[in-house]
C-alpha cells in the first residue's frame, strides 16, 4: 500500500504540544526531585515498572510464606491467623500493586512511542497517578504491623467477613484501595485521552498497534468498574464505621449484594489484567515469526467482545450462593461464550506462527509459553464455568490453579515478554541472552510444578485458604511448594538480567528486532528522553 | 472516533475526552449505589433472595387445595452477639396450599439483662418466597425481652394456591440478630400490638 499521509499542520501541532506540555528544557531537577517531579512518560513508565517489580517481590515473599507453611501437613511456621493475612496480602499486592502498575508502566512507556505522540496527554496527572501508588501500598503494608494484623479475609474481602468480623485495620485497607483505585482511574483517563487525541497524523484507529488497542479497551473497563469498586468499599466503610447496613442482614442489608457488587467489578478486573497481555503477545509473535499478525481486525473485535461480555458473567463466581436455575444457566452460557473471542485470539496467534520463520529469543519464548499456558488456564476456566461442576470445584485448589495459570504464565509472563522485547529500546542494550534463557526455563518449569498439581489436589477436594490440610494432599503440596521456591528464586535472575541490561551489554540499533514494525522502532535505542516532538509520518504498512 | 485527529487543537480534544471520562466515572459511582435499591426491588419482584414480605398480608379465601400436600420446615438460629434462644413447637408440618396455619415460636432471653432482638426470615427455595403469605409474624417487629424472659409468639402463614408444582418442600429459616438499644417508647407500641396478637 502506498503510504498516503495527508499534509497535516505538523508544525503547529508540535509547537502546541511542546508549549502545552511544558517540557522544561532548561535545567531538570537532579537526584530524587527529578523522579518526584518528572512529567516525562518514559521516566514515569520506568517508575511504574520499578514499583511493580518491587511489589512483585513483596507479594512473592508472602506467597513463599504460604507455600512454606503448606510444604507439609500440620502447622509448622506460622499461625493460621497470620497465614490468612499472607494469602490476603499476596492477592491484593499482586493484583493491585504488581500486575496492574506493570501494565500501566508499559503503557506509559510504549503507547506514546507506538502512536507517535510526544508524551501522554496529561503529563502532570500522570506523575500524580504514579505517586499515589507508593502511598497506597505503604498504607496497605503498614497494616501488617497494626494491632489485630493485616486484612485476613481473602483478596475478595467478602462482607460480613470483612465488615462485622474484619480486623480493625480494615479501614486502612479500604483507604489504601481507594487511593490505588484513584491512581488506576487517572491512569486510564490519561491513556484514553492520549490514544484518542494524540495519534500521529494519518494513523487511524484501525492502524494502531494491538497493544494500544487492548490498552484503550482496558482503560474503558477501568473507568467502568473502578468506580463500582470504590462504591463497594465505601459501603463497607460505612457499615464498619457509621452504622449502616448495606451488607448486614441484621439491619436489613444483604451479604449476597456484596458479592454481586464485588464481582461486577471483579470480573472485568480480571480482563483488565489480561487484555494488555494479549496486546503485548500480539506484538511479539509477528516480530519473531517474521510474518504479519494474522487477523488484525478480528483481534480488535475479539478484544472488544471480551470486554463487553465481561460485564455479563460476574455471577459465575457465585454459583453456590443459591442463584435461581435461570440465572445459573444465563451466567454459565455467557461465560462459555467468552471462549469464542478468546479462541479467535489463540487461533490467530497460532496462524501467525504457521509457516513463519520463527526464532526463539527470550521475548518470543515467554510469548509462546503465554499462548500455551494461558490456554490451559482458559480451559480450566471453561470447566469452572459449568455451573453443576462448579459446585464441586468451588473454593478448592482447582480454582487456585485456574486463576494462577491465567495470571502467572498469563499476565506475568506477558509482562516479562514485553520487558525483554522492549528492553533494547529502553536501555539501548540487548538483555543477556544466556541468563534470560535460564530465567525463562526455570520460570516455566517452576510455574508448572507449582500450579499443575493444584488441579489435582483441587479436584480431590482440597479447600483453598487453609494453613493445614488432610494427609492425602501432602505429595501434591510438596511438589507445589518446591516449584514455588524454584519460581520465586528464578525471578532473581530476572532482576539480574534487567540490571545488567541497564548497565551495559550488546548494543541495540533503533530497530532492535529484525521484523519489528511499529513506530517505537523508528526512534533510536535507547529512546531519547523526548521523542516525536514533531509528529512522525505514519506509513500504513500491513494491517 | 475512527478518524485520525482532526485539524483542531488536540488539547481541545483531550479536554473533551477527560470531561466525558469523568462524567462516565461519576455515573458508574452513582450506579454502584443505585444498585442497592435496585437489587432490593429486583429481589422483591422476583423473590430471588428468599426474602419475604416485611408486613402482614391478608388471608386469601380462595379455598384449600386438598389434593396437594406441601412440607413446611422451620429452622431457627440464634445469631451472633445475642444471648437468646429461639425454638419452634414443631420442626416440620404438612399443609395444603391455601390453608392458614399457626405455629408457635418461643423466644428465650438467656441473658441477665433486657435486650432487643429481631428474627430475620429467609425462605428456600427462593421461588417459594412470593407464595408464602404471612398473616401474622414476629419478624415484622423487633422484640424486647427482659432478663430471663420467655415468650411464645405465633406465626400465622398460608401458602398460596399458585405455588409452583415442583415445590414440595418449603424451608423457613429464622435467624436472631441483636438490635442496638433504641428509643424504648416507640418500640413499646409495636410490642403491645404484638401482645394483642398472641
Interface residues (C-beta under 8 A of the other chain):
Chain A: X8 X9 X13 X16 X17 X20 X121 X122 X164 X185 X188 X189 X192 X193 X196 X197 X198 X199 X201 X202 X203 X204 X205 X206 X223 X224 X225 X226 X227 X228 X230 X231 X232 X235 X246 X249 X250 X251 X254 X256 X257 X260 X261 X264 X322 X324 X327
Chain B: X1 X2 X3 X4 X5 X7 X9 X10 X11 X13 X14 X17 X18 X21 X22 X24 X25 X26 X28 X29 X31 X32 X33 X35 X36 X39 X40 X43 X46 X48 X49 X50 X51 X79 X80 X118 X120 X124 X126 X127 X175 X177 X178 X179
